[in-house]
Amino acid sequence: MPPSLSPRQAAGAQAVVYLFDPLCGWCYGAAPMLRRLHEAGVAISPLPTGLFTGPGARPMDAGFAAYAWSNDQRIERLTGQRFTKAYRSQVLEAEDSLFDSGPATLALSAVALTEPARELDALAAIQAGRYVEGRDTTALVCLAAILRSTGFTTAADRLAAPDEALLTANRTRIEEGRSLMARLGAQGVPALVAQHDGQQRLITSNALFGSFDNLVSHLNA
């Protein structure tokens, strides 16, 4: 077995683009590995794909809620990330709720415009709001409250009254994410795109759910 990589060694990995959707349970499951990469000095640029926006959004009916909960339990067993009873009862089983990541994606675009270096922190706060606290992260008012409570005051103000600049930036980010997925053949999210000397290479989601050493070896391949 090779020795564990030190943060200094990991920092030699390329910068990466992180393709994600804020309502993707597997993206939430990948959060600890992303934190390790960030702490090791790897530059991570989040890029939403709009996977569950527009045509990808859907009502949260009983059948889909049961499927989501079963999948979430698998993610929890694999990654240790928490999916609480509050999330199950207040989000999955809420009447007339939607599975729509459009509002959360817009919230993160507001952060990208105001504090881009902290977008992963904002994503983590939104994920915790949904999966741990059981909050409705499909509602702009809830998302603005989460941003405000975690120090993203300017982004919260932008989200409360979205202007054309924010809406345009949000559309552009989603288009870029979808284009990158299509160009590199990504089948879903989460996924990483390693960048080195102007070249881009897809790192599939499997690498985010193994060992840290294995992930870094993929990045440095």
Secondary structure, 3 states (H helix, E strand, C coil): CCCCCCHHHHCCCCEEEEEECCCCHHHHHCHHHHHHHHHCCCCEEEEECCCCCHHHCEECCHHHHHHHHHHHHHHHHHHCCCCCHHHHHHHHCCCCCEECCHHHHHHHHHHHHHCHHHHHHHHHHHHHHHHCCCCCCCCHHHHHHHHHHCCCHHHHHHHHCCCHHHHHHHHHHHHHHHHHHHHHCCCCCCEEEEEECCEEEEECHHHHHCCHHHHHHHHCC
